[in-house]
Amino acid sequence: MAVEAGTRQEEHVAGRVWTVRLDPDGRPSAGAVRLSCSRPACTDQRFPGGAAAGRKAAIGHVKEHLARIRAGGGPRGEAWCACRAADCAWHTPDPAAGRSGGTRPGSGAVRCGGPVVLTVYADRAGRLWRIAEMCARCAAATPDCRVLDTAPPPARTAPAGTDQPASQPDAEQERGGTVGEGVAAVFSDHAPSPAGASSAAATPAPVPRARRDAPPGGASRRAKRWGKIAQRIVPQDLEPDVLRLELVELGDAFRAYQQRTEPDLALLAELHERKARAFALWADVSGDGSLRHEAKRAEKAAQTTREMHANRGGQPAGDTAGDQPVVERLLTRTQAAHARAVLDYVAAQAPHPEAEVRLAVLMLTLRAAKAGTGNVTGQDLTGWLQDDAEQVVQRLVAADWLRLPGTVAELMASRSEDPTAVTVPALLPEQPRPFVLGKTTRARISGWAQKVVGDRKIRKKKATAATRLLALYTAAHTRPDGRLGHAEDGGLHLDQAAAFCTLSPDEVAEHAELLIAADWLTEADTTTGRLRGQLTERVLPLSGLL
């Protein structure tokens, strides 16, 4: 027996370990970091830009090692557990041991067992990454450890008396295998899968790879019997079998989505919808109320994801109009609603009814919306109001709507390298807040208004302040396709648009024609008491989503 054990030890090789570290380089106050790898062939790298650049490089370095490992055949089934070689120091501390005064459990607290797996560990501080060949049990007992690949069992039969008999099916190895198409074919209305057509006399299956590396059309050796989704283990005996298969595939699909380099909100919304249906059926089968609660959460997540998708591209998730180009909007749907609230506030609170004053009040409000103060230059004012800028500012100061640290002349002379900090008393934090804008939302809406008012073609037409206000109003009240107003209304109320622009209803048509000439509107109609029209394609990114 001793000879047999010695022979087995000689057949095994040490589990490989790659350790990538970030350490301060020089004085900690300097912010520079040093990237080092335990492999002798990897030289140290230094990043004076700080930890963020170092972490990005460290993650890239880890991925390079993983690519080489996979190209070399992946984890080795005959390797010893690297965690065991480190006296199992990577395990989670045992609470019972802590109460008794111990610092961590002994090496026997978690017995090594299961197949050899390739794992990656990243500490939460973002300073250490470790790739290791270790056993499945140690990987499960190590916090923040992810299993990437599973080694095939050794070709020989393990000697009697070992922890894991050779004839016992290895559930951990099934965890590392790829999911066949047969799992998705039944519940998700996908194309039929040829997974069941494999013959028992086929050649031995290749080494299982990590799920995220599996080709889309690859089939597993057999249908996966267990899985995990939303921190829940899918029972192997769950009936109907179609539900179990769907839950298993969904868990794998969500984990695969987390590995994507770019988000796909339409795909994510579809996954949440499938999860809601599957969990609702699971709750009916098992009578577990928490599953129904999870199904409702998935429904809300699907709805939120669809709204996010619409905010980003102006096209609902699942829209079949694939030939329509996706428009990258400057404002999300929520930010556009905030912009309309600011427009309403300005129309009600401007100290004078003139269009020039209202335009200045709008732009200054957006600069000072968060804290009551904002930076403005003379170039900003002349860009908004041309020759009327100084006179308008004087009127705002005289009405105590605007306060300056110096004179109006000094404000008009200020440049971008030395802007003037102006104060809008009504927007100071101690005053009642007419609206609440976060830092990002305020900046987005302010930038949106600046782009509309400073539009190149509108400037070339020497548009007045009233025309620019009409451009702002039309851009803020637009459907995703660029048409003005809600679909059920068929346009904008003419009297409301005229009141915002300080025009009479009859004058709106004249200024709308100027916007058509400036390639802002494709058409405009005011004959029925409503302003109907559509934004041109070039300004669709500036449209606010109703």
C-alpha positions as CSV (number, residue, x, y, z in Angstrom):
1,M,0.0,0.0,0.0
2,A,2.9,2.4,0.8
3,V,4.5,1.6,-2.5
4,E,1.2,2.3,-4.3
5,A,0.8,5.6,-2.6
6,G,4.4,6.6,-3.3
7,T,3.9,5.7,-7.0
8,R,0.8,7.9,-7.2
9,Q,2.7,10.9,-5.6
10,E,5.5,10.5,-8.2
11,E,2.9,10.6,-11.0
12,H,1.5,13.9,-9.8
13,V,3.0,17.3,-10.5
14,A,2.8,20.5,-8.5
15,G,-0.2,22.7,-9.2
16,R,0.8,25.9,-11.0
17,V,0.3,29.3,-9.5
18,W,0.6,32.7,-11.1
19,T,0.4,35.7,-8.7
20,V,0.0,39.3,-10.0
21,R,0.4,42.1,-7.5
22,L,0.0,45.9,-7.4
23,D,2.3,47.7,-4.9
24,P,3.1,51.3,-4.2
25,D,6.1,52.5,-6.2
26,G,8.1,55.0,-4.2
27,R,6.3,57.3,-1.8
28,P,2.6,56.3,-1.3
29,S,1.6,60.0,-1.6
30,A,3.0,60.0,-5.1
31,G,0.3,57.6,-6.3
32,A,2.5,55.6,-8.5
33,V,2.1,51.8,-8.5
34,R,4.3,48.8,-9.5
35,L,2.9,45.7,-11.3
36,S,4.7,42.5,-10.6
37,C,4.1,38.9,-11.6
38,S,5.4,35.7,-9.9
39,R,6.6,34.3,-13.2
40,P,10.3,35.1,-13.7
41,A,9.8,35.8,-17.4
42,C,7.4,38.7,-16.6
43,T,9.2,41.9,-15.8
44,D,7.8,44.6,-13.4
45,Q,5.9,47.5,-14.8
46,R,5.4,50.9,-13.3
47,F,2.5,53.2,-13.7
48,P,2.9,56.8,-12.4
49,G,-0.8,57.5,-13.3
50,G,-2.2,55.7,-10.3
51,A,-3.9,52.5,-9.3
52,A,-6.6,52.7,-12.0
53,A,-4.1,52.4,-14.8
54,G,-2.3,49.7,-12.8
55,R,-5.5,47.6,-12.3
56,K,-6.3,47.8,-16.0
57,A,-2.9,46.5,-16.9
58,A,-3.0,43.8,-14.2
59,I,-6.3,42.5,-15.5
60,G,-4.9,42.5,-19.0
61,H,-1.8,40.6,-17.8
62,V,-4.0,38.0,-16.1
63,K,-6.0,37.5,-19.3
64,E,-2.7,36.9,-21.2
65,H,-1.7,34.2,-18.8
66,L,-5.1,32.6,-19.0
67,A,-5.0,32.6,-22.8
68,R,-1.6,30.8,-22.7
69,I,-2.9,28.3,-20.2
70,R,-5.8,27.4,-22.4
71,A,-3.7,27.3,-25.5
72,G,-1.5,24.8,-23.6
73,G,-4.3,22.4,-22.8
74,G,-5.9,24.0,-19.8
75,P,-5.6,22.6,-16.2
76,R,-3.8,19.3,-15.8
77,G,-5.8,16.4,-14.2
78,E,-2.6,15.0,-12.6
79,A,-1.6,18.2,-10.8
80,W,-1.6,18.4,-7.0
81,C,-3.8,21.1,-5.5
82,A,-1.8,24.3,-5.2
83,C,-3.9,25.4,-2.3
84,R,-2.9,22.2,-0.4
85,A,0.7,23.0,-1.1
86,A,0.1,26.4,0.6
87,D,-1.3,24.5,3.6
88,C,-4.8,25.5,2.5
89,A,-4.1,29.1,3.6
90,W,-6.5,30.5,0.9
91,H,-9.6,29.0,2.6
92,T,-12.3,31.0,4.3
93,P,-11.6,31.3,8.1
94,D,-13.7,29.0,10.2
95,P,-16.0,31.0,12.5
96,A,-15.9,28.2,15.1
97,A,-12.1,28.2,15.0
98,G,-12.1,32.0,15.5
99,R,-14.3,31.7,18.6
100,S,-11.9,29.2,20.0
101,G,-9.0,31.4,19.5
102,G,-7.6,30.0,16.2
103,T,-6.6,32.2,13.3
104,R,-7.6,29.8,10.5
105,P,-8.6,26.2,10.1
106,G,-6.1,23.5,9.8
107,S,-5.2,21.8,6.5
108,G,-7.7,19.1,7.3
109,A,-10.7,21.4,7.8
110,V,-11.5,21.1,4.1
111,R,-10.4,17.8,2.5
112,C,-9.0,18.1,-0.9
113,G,-11.1,16.4,-3.5
114,G,-12.8,16.6,-6.8
115,P,-11.2,17.3,-10.2
116,V,-8.4,19.8,-10.7
117,V,-9.8,23.1,-11.8
118,L,-8.3,26.3,-13.1
119,T,-9.3,29.2,-10.9
120,V,-8.7,33.0,-10.7
121,Y,-8.9,34.9,-7.5
122,A,-9.0,38.7,-7.1
123,D,-9.0,40.4,-3.8
124,R,-11.6,43.1,-3.2
125,A,-9.0,45.8,-2.7
126,G,-7.8,45.4,-6.3
127,R,-4.2,44.7,-5.3
128,L,-3.8,40.9,-5.8
129,W,-4.8,38.4,-8.6
130,R,-4.0,34.7,-8.4
131,I,-4.4,32.0,-11.0
132,A,-4.0,28.5,-9.7
133,E,-4.5,24.8,-10.4
134,M,-6.4,23.5,-7.4
135,C,-9.0,20.9,-6.4
136,A,-12.7,21.7,-6.7
137,R,-13.2,21.5,-2.9
138,C,-10.6,24.1,-2.1
139,A,-11.9,26.3,-4.9
140,A,-15.4,26.2,-3.3
141,A,-13.9,27.0,0.1
142,T,-11.9,30.0,-1.1
143,P,-13.7,33.4,-1.1
144,D,-13.8,35.5,-4.3
145,C,-12.5,32.5,-6.2
146,R,-13.9,31.7,-9.7
147,V,-13.6,28.4,-11.5
148,L,-12.8,29.0,-15.2
149,D,-12.0,25.4,-16.4
150,T,-12.0,21.8,-15.2
151,A,-9.4,19.2,-16.1
152,P,-10.4,15.8,-17.4
153,P,-9.8,12.9,-15.0
154,P,-6.5,11.0,-15.4
155,A,-6.6,8.2,-17.8
156,R,-5.6,5.6,-15.2
157,T,-7.8,4.3,-12.4
158,A,-7.2,5.9,-9.0
159,P,-6.0,3.4,-6.3
160,A,-8.3,2.1,-3.8
161,G,-8.7,4.1,-0.6
162,T,-8.6,7.5,-2.2
163,D,-11.1,10.3,-1.4
164,Q,-12.9,10.0,-4.7
165,P,-13.6,6.6,-6.4
166,A,-13.0,6.4,-10.1
167,S,-16.5,5.1,-10.7
168,Q,-18.3,7.9,-9.0
169,P,-19.7,10.6,-11.4
170,D,-18.0,13.9,-10.8
171,A,-20.6,16.7,-10.4
172,E,-17.9,19.3,-10.2
173,Q,-16.6,18.3,-13.6
174,E,-20.1,18.8,-15.0
175,R,-20.0,22.3,-13.6
176,G,-17.1,23.2,-15.8
177,G,-18.4,21.7,-19.0
178,T,-20.2,23.6,-21.7
179,V,-24.0,23.6,-22.1
180,G,-25.4,22.0,-25.1
181,E,-28.0,23.4,-27.4
182,G,-30.4,20.7,-26.2
183,V,-31.0,22.7,-23.0
184,A,-32.3,25.8,-24.8
185,A,-34.3,24.0,-27.5
186,V,-37.4,23.1,-25.4
187,F,-38.4,26.0,-23.3
188,S,-37.0,29.0,-25.2
189,D,-38.4,28.4,-28.7
190,H,-35.0,28.1,-30.2
191,A,-34.1,25.9,-33.1
192,P,-34.2,22.2,-32.4
193,S,-30.9,20.9,-31.0
194,P,-29.0,17.9,-32.3
195,A,-27.7,17.2,-28.9
196,G,-29.7,14.0,-28.5
197,A,-28.4,12.5,-31.7
198,S,-25.0,11.7,-30.4
199,S,-24.1,8.0,-30.3
200,A,-23.0,6.1,-27.3
201,A,-20.2,4.7,-29.4
202,A,-18.8,8.2,-30.2
203,T,-15.2,9.0,-29.4
204,P,-14.3,10.3,-25.9
205,A,-15.4,13.9,-25.2
206,P,-12.7,16.5,-25.3
207,V,-11.5,18.3,-22.3
208,P,-14.3,20.5,-20.9
209,R,-13.7,24.2,-21.3
210,A,-14.9,27.2,-19.4
211,R,-18.5,28.1,-20.3
212,R,-17.7,31.5,-21.7
213,D,-15.2,30.0,-24.1
214,A,-17.7,27.4,-25.5
215,P,-18.6,27.9,-29.2
216,P,-22.3,28.9,-29.6
217,G,-23.1,25.8,-31.6
218,G,-21.1,23.3,-29.5
219,A,-23.0,20.4,-27.9
220,S,-22.1,18.8,-24.5
221,R,-21.6,15.1,-24.0
222,R,-25.0,15.0,-22.3
223,A,-27.7,17.3,-21.0
224,K,-26.6,19.2,-17.9
225,R,-28.4,17.9,-14.9
226,W,-28.0,20.7,-12.4
227,G,-27.3,24.4,-12.4
228,K,-27.5,27.6,-10.4
229,I,-29.4,30.8,-11.0
230,A,-30.0,33.8,-8.7
231,Q,-28.1,32.1,-5.9
232,R,-30.4,29.1,-6.0
233,I,-29.5,25.6,-6.9
234,V,-31.8,24.0,-9.5
235,P,-32.9,20.6,-8.2
236,Q,-31.8,17.7,-10.3
237,D,-35.2,16.1,-9.9
238,L,-37.3,19.2,-10.7
239,E,-40.3,18.5,-12.8
240,P,-41.3,19.3,-15.5
241,D,-38.0,18.6,-17.1
242,V,-38.4,21.4,-19.5
243,L,-38.5,23.9,-16.6
244,R,-35.3,22.4,-15.1
245,L,-33.5,22.7,-18.5
246,E,-34.6,26.3,-18.9
247,L,-33.4,27.3,-15.4
248,V,-30.1,25.7,-16.0
249,E,-29.6,27.4,-19.3
250,L,-30.7,30.8,-17.9
251,G,-28.2,30.6,-15.2
252,D,-25.5,29.9,-17.7
253,A,-26.8,32.7,-20.0
254,F,-26.7,35.3,-17.2
255,R,-23.1,34.3,-16.3
256,A,-22.1,34.5,-19.9
257,Y,-23.6,37.9,-20.2
258,Q,-21.5,39.1,-17.2
259,Q,-18.4,38.2,-19.2
260,R,-19.4,40.4,-22.2
261,T,-17.1,43.4,-22.8
262,E,-20.0,45.5,-24.1
263,P,-23.6,45.6,-22.8
264,D,-26.5,44.4,-24.9
265,L,-29.6,45.8,-23.2
266,A,-32.0,44.1,-25.6
267,L,-30.5,40.7,-24.8
268,L,-30.5,41.5,-21.1
269,A,-34.2,42.4,-21.2
270,E,-35.0,39.1,-23.0
271,L,-33.1,37.2,-20.3
272,H,-35.0,38.9,-17.5
273,E,-38.3,38.2,-19.3
274,R,-37.4,34.5,-19.6
275,K,-36.4,34.4,-15.9
276,A,-39.7,35.9,-14.9
277,R,-41.7,33.3,-16.8
278,A,-39.5,30.4,-15.5
279,F,-39.5,31.5,-11.9
280,A,-43.3,32.0,-12.0
281,L,-43.7,28.4,-13.2
282,W,-41.2,27.2,-10.6
283,A,-43.3,28.9,-7.9
284,D,-46.4,27.2,-9.2
285,V,-44.7,23.8,-9.1
286,S,-43.0,24.1,-5.7
287,G,-45.4,26.5,-3.9
288,D,-42.5,28.6,-2.8
289,G,-43.6,32.3,-2.4
290,S,-40.1,33.6,-2.6
291,L,-39.8,32.3,-6.2
292,R,-42.9,34.3,-7.1
293,H,-41.3,37.4,-5.5
294,E,-38.2,36.7,-7.6
295,A,-40.3,36.4,-10.8
296,K,-41.9,39.9,-10.1
297,R,-38.4,41.3,-9.5
298,A,-37.3,39.9,-12.9
299,E,-40.4,41.5,-14.6
300,K,-39.4,44.9,-13.1
301,A,-35.8,44.4,-14.2
302,A,-36.9,43.6,-17.7
303,Q,-39.1,46.7,-17.9
304,T,-36.2,48.9,-16.5
305,T,-33.8,47.4,-19.0
306,R,-36.1,48.1,-21.9
307,E,-36.4,51.7,-20.7
308,M,-32.6,52.0,-20.5
309,H,-32.4,50.6,-24.0
310,A,-34.9,53.2,-25.2
311,N,-33.1,56.0,-23.4
312,R,-29.8,55.1,-25.1
313,G,-31.0,54.5,-28.6
314,G,-34.5,55.8,-28.8
315,Q,-35.7,52.4,-29.9
316,P,-37.5,50.0,-27.6
317,A,-35.9,46.6,-26.8
318,G,-37.3,44.0,-29.1
319,D,-38.3,46.5,-31.8
320,T,-38.5,44.7,-35.1
321,A,-37.6,47.8,-37.1
322,G,-34.1,46.5,-37.7
323,D,-33.6,48.7,-40.7
324,Q,-34.0,51.9,-38.7
325,P,-30.7,53.3,-37.6
326,V,-30.1,53.6,-33.8
327,V,-29.8,57.2,-32.7
328,E,-27.4,58.0,-29.9
329,R,-29.4,60.5,-27.8
330,L,-27.6,63.1,-25.8
331,L,-30.4,62.9,-23.1
332,T,-32.0,59.9,-21.6
333,R,-35.7,59.8,-21.2
334,T,-35.4,60.8,-17.6
335,Q,-33.0,63.6,-18.3
336,A,-35.3,64.9,-21.0
337,A,-38.1,65.0,-18.5
338,H,-35.9,67.1,-16.2
339,A,-35.1,69.4,-19.1
340,R,-38.8,70.0,-19.7
341,A,-39.2,70.7,-16.0
342,V,-36.5,73.4,-16.2
343,L,-38.2,74.9,-19.2
344,D,-41.5,75.2,-17.3
345,Y,-39.7,76.7,-14.3
346,V,-38.0,79.3,-16.5
347,A,-41.2,80.3,-18.2
348,A,-42.8,80.9,-14.8
349,Q,-39.9,82.6,-13.0
350,A,-38.2,84.8,-15.6
351,P,-38.2,88.4,-14.1
352,H,-39.0,89.9,-17.5
353,P,-41.1,88.5,-20.4
354,E,-38.7,89.4,-23.3
355,A,-37.3,86.4,-25.2
356,E,-33.7,87.6,-24.6
357,V,-34.2,87.6,-20.9
358,R,-35.9,84.2,-20.9
359,L,-33.1,82.7,-22.9
360,A,-30.5,84.1,-20.5
361,V,-32.5,82.9,-17.5
362,L,-32.6,79.4,-18.9
363,M,-28.9,79.1,-19.7
364,L,-27.9,80.7,-16.3
365,T,-30.4,78.5,-14.5
366,L,-28.8,75.4,-16.0
367,R,-25.3,76.6,-15.0
368,A,-26.4,77.2,-11.3
369,A,-29.1,74.5,-11.0
370,K,-27.2,72.3,-8.5
371,A,-25.8,74.7,-5.9
372,G,-27.1,78.1,-6.9
373,T,-23.7,79.2,-8.3
374,G,-22.1,78.6,-11.7
375,N,-19.2,79.7,-13.9
376,V,-20.0,82.0,-16.8
377,T,-17.8,83.9,-19.3
378,G,-18.5,86.9,-21.5
379,Q,-18.0,84.6,-24.5
380,D,-20.9,82.5,-23.2
381,L,-23.2,85.5,-22.9
382,T,-22.4,86.9,-26.3
383,G,-22.9,83.5,-27.9
384,W,-26.4,83.3,-26.4
385,L,-27.5,86.8,-26.9
386,Q,-25.1,88.5,-29.3
387,D,-25.3,92.3,-28.9
388,D,-28.0,92.2,-26.3
389,A,-25.9,90.4,-23.7
390,E,-24.7,93.3,-21.6
391,Q,-28.1,94.9,-21.4
392,V,-29.9,91.7,-20.4
393,V,-27.4,91.0,-17.7
394,Q,-27.9,94.5,-16.2
395,R,-31.6,93.9,-16.1
396,L,-31.2,90.6,-14.3
397,V,-28.9,92.2,-11.8
398,A,-31.2,95.1,-11.3
399,A,-34.1,92.7,-10.6
400,D,-31.9,90.8,-8.0
401,W,-32.4,87.6,-10.0
402,L,-28.6,87.5,-10.6
403,R,-25.7,88.5,-8.4
404,L,-22.2,89.1,-9.5
405,P,-18.9,89.3,-7.6
406,G,-18.0,92.4,-9.6
407,T,-19.4,94.6,-12.3
408,V,-21.3,93.6,-15.4
409,A,-18.3,95.0,-17.5
410,E,-15.9,92.6,-15.7
411,L,-18.3,89.7,-16.4
412,M,-18.4,90.6,-20.1
413,A,-14.6,90.7,-20.2
414,S,-14.1,87.3,-18.5
415,R,-12.7,84.5,-20.6
416,S,-12.7,80.7,-20.3
417,E,-9.4,80.7,-18.4
418,D,-10.8,83.0,-15.7
419,P,-14.6,82.6,-15.6
420,T,-16.9,84.6,-13.3
421,A,-18.8,82.7,-10.5
422,V,-22.3,84.1,-10.7
423,T,-25.1,83.4,-8.1
424,V,-28.8,82.8,-8.7
425,P,-30.3,83.5,-5.2
426,A,-33.5,81.5,-5.9
427,L,-31.4,78.3,-6.5
428,L,-29.3,78.5,-3.4
429,P,-29.5,75.4,-1.2
430,E,-31.3,77.2,1.7
431,Q,-34.1,78.1,-0.7
432,P,-37.0,75.7,-1.6
433,R,-35.7,73.5,-4.5
434,P,-37.8,73.9,-7.6
435,F,-36.1,70.8,-9.1
436,V,-33.3,68.5,-8.1
437,L,-30.7,67.7,-10.6
438,G,-27.7,65.5,-10.0
439,K,-24.2,66.4,-11.2
440,T,-24.4,64.3,-14.3
441,T,-27.9,65.3,-15.2
442,R,-27.3,69.0,-14.8
443,A,-24.2,68.8,-17.0
444,R,-26.0,66.8,-19.6
445,I,-29.0,69.2,-19.8
446,S,-26.8,72.2,-19.8
447,G,-24.7,70.8,-22.6
448,W,-27.9,69.9,-24.5
449,A,-29.2,73.4,-24.3
450,Q,-25.8,74.8,-25.3
451,K,-25.8,72.6,-28.4
452,V,-29.3,73.7,-29.4
453,V,-28.8,77.4,-28.8
454,G,-25.3,77.3,-30.5
455,D,-26.4,75.2,-33.5
456,R,-24.2,76.2,-36.4
457,K,-27.0,76.4,-39.0
458,I,-29.3,78.4,-36.7
459,R,-26.5,80.9,-36.1
460,K,-25.9,81.3,-39.8
461,K,-29.6,82.3,-40.2
462,K,-29.0,85.0,-37.5
463,A,-31.9,83.6,-35.6
464,T,-33.3,85.7,-32.8
465,A,-33.7,84.6,-29.2
466,A,-37.4,83.7,-29.8
467,T,-36.3,81.4,-32.7
468,R,-33.8,79.7,-30.4
469,L,-36.4,79.3,-27.7
470,L,-38.6,77.6,-30.2
471,A,-35.8,75.3,-31.2
472,L,-35.3,74.3,-27.6
473,Y,-39.0,73.8,-27.1
474,T,-39.4,71.6,-30.1
475,A,-36.3,69.5,-29.3
476,A,-37.5,68.9,-25.7
477,H,-41.0,67.8,-26.8
478,T,-40.2,65.1,-29.4
479,R,-41.1,61.5,-29.9
480,P,-38.3,58.9,-30.6
481,D,-39.1,59.2,-34.4
482,G,-38.5,63.0,-34.3
483,R,-42.2,64.0,-34.5
484,L,-43.4,66.8,-32.2
485,G,-45.7,66.0,-29.3
486,H,-47.3,62.8,-28.1
487,A,-48.8,60.5,-30.7
488,E,-52.3,60.8,-29.3
489,D,-52.1,64.7,-29.4
490,G,-50.7,65.0,-32.9
491,G,-48.4,67.9,-32.2
492,L,-47.7,70.6,-29.7
493,H,-50.3,73.1,-28.3
494,L,-49.7,76.2,-30.3
495,D,-50.6,78.6,-27.5
496,Q,-48.2,76.8,-25.0
497,A,-45.3,76.9,-27.5
498,A,-46.0,80.6,-28.2
499,A,-46.1,81.5,-24.5
500,F,-42.7,79.8,-23.9
501,C,-41.1,81.7,-26.8
502,T,-42.9,85.0,-25.8
503,L,-44.6,85.1,-29.2
504,S,-48.2,85.3,-30.3
505,P,-49.7,82.1,-31.9
506,D,-49.6,83.8,-35.3
507,E,-45.9,84.5,-35.0
508,V,-45.0,80.8,-34.3
509,A,-45.4,79.9,-38.0
510,E,-42.9,82.5,-39.1
511,H,-40.2,81.3,-36.7
512,A,-41.0,77.7,-37.6
513,E,-40.2,78.6,-41.2
514,L,-36.8,79.9,-40.0
515,L,-36.1,76.6,-38.4
516,I,-37.0,74.8,-41.6
517,A,-34.6,77.0,-43.4
518,A,-31.9,76.2,-40.8
519,D,-32.5,72.4,-41.4
520,W,-33.9,72.0,-37.9
521,L,-37.4,71.0,-38.9
522,T,-38.4,69.1,-42.0
523,E,-41.9,70.6,-41.9
524,A,-44.2,72.7,-39.7
525,D,-48.0,73.2,-39.7
526,T,-49.9,75.5,-37.4
527,T,-53.2,75.7,-39.2
528,T,-55.2,73.6,-36.7
529,G,-54.2,75.3,-33.5
530,R,-51.3,72.8,-33.0
531,L,-47.7,72.9,-34.0
532,R,-47.1,69.8,-36.1
533,G,-43.7,68.9,-37.5
534,Q,-40.6,66.7,-37.3
535,L,-37.0,67.2,-36.5
536,T,-34.5,66.6,-39.3
537,E,-32.3,63.6,-39.1
538,R,-29.2,65.7,-38.2
539,V,-30.7,67.0,-35.0
540,L,-32.3,63.7,-33.8
541,P,-29.6,63.2,-31.2
542,L,-30.7,66.4,-29.5
543,S,-34.4,65.3,-29.3
544,G,-35.9,64.7,-25.9
545,L,-37.9,61.4,-25.6
546,L,-41.5,61.9,-24.7
